[in-house]
Amino acid sequence: MTAWRLAILACLVIADAARAAEIVTVTIVGGGKITAPLLRENDAGVALDLGFDVLQIPAKRLLDVQRGAGDTDDSATAEAGDDRGIFRTGRLEARDVPELVKRFGEAVVMVRNPGGLGTGFITSREGHVVTNYHVVEKNTRLQVTLFRKTGQGFEKNELFKVKIVALQPLRDLALLQLDPEETKGKLPEPVVVNDRDDLRVGDMVFAIGNPLGMERSVTQGIVSSTTRTIDQMRLIQTDAAINPGNSGGPIFNARGEVVGVACAGAAVFDGLAFGIPACDLIDFLVHRDSYLYDESQPQNGVTYLPPPYRPNAPLEKAGAVAR
């Protein structure tokens, strides 16, 4: 068989393989989508057949691989989730950051106490708000500011009847609730919390908050570590800017799901910030009855009794043997 016939045969084999390949829709970091036959998928990434070329996408740039050509319609977006009363979980469609900010930005609020301010975010249509414990610590009078989009810009809505529901000092989390008479049922769409614990090092994240009182500030970065341990607390490390006033605000992934609660940032170094993982937030919300706020003990949250006193017996010196 001549060389040109072999070349034609090879092209036909490749074309048949492409026709038989599974059609997928790949979502990349930033929200872009590509629908094409899948040639290869492994830990390194995917390879797609564009007809005139082969596109290789590394795993660190991938957000999702959907099977079936019909999954690209926004009306078929996989946003199935679980409404758990005071919060909801789900898997959202990856989108550009400006679009995600437009959708969930109004759910981010400012939390004020007589001595300072922080950030919080609405988790339910009943007005539940999550923030850091240190934002409300030693304070019983709180003020929450909503930012509502209008034709002329953003309108502030100051709320003064803020109820403290639960406190968890050890995880630096607090649950508040807005008064329905003040909100008059006009609350923005609550955030969606990620319950899959699938955050990876290198994933894009962004935060919305009020650093130094600069309202509705958005910062973007990547996940630097998912297993950073500080004072026996497992934290997410990110290079997204987190400053005083961001505390208690949400850290979103590229789908707009809350993957962390901003809690700390380095005062000296840039690009060194931390957040409480969403799994710890969910645990706090599910078991909030264990941390209910009590007006008679304003900072109760969680209390550990001291262990019973037991004098140290000189067992070794006495030659005693423990049994």
Secondary structure, DSSP 8 states (H G I E B T S, - for coil): --HHHHHHHHHHHHHHHHHHS-EEEEEETTS-EEEEEEEEEETTEEEEE-SSSEEEEEGGGEEEEEESGGGGSGGG----EEE-SS-EEE------HHHHHHHHGGGEEEEEETTEEEEEEE-STT-EEEE-HHHHTT----EEEEEEEETTEEEEEEE--EEEEEEEGGGTEEEEEE-HHHHTT------EE--S----TT-EEEEEE-GGG-TTEEEEEEEEEEEEEETTEEEEEE-S---TT-TT-EEEETTSEEEEEEEEE-SSSSS-EEEEEHHHHHHHHHTGGGGB-BTTBTT-S-------------HHHHT----
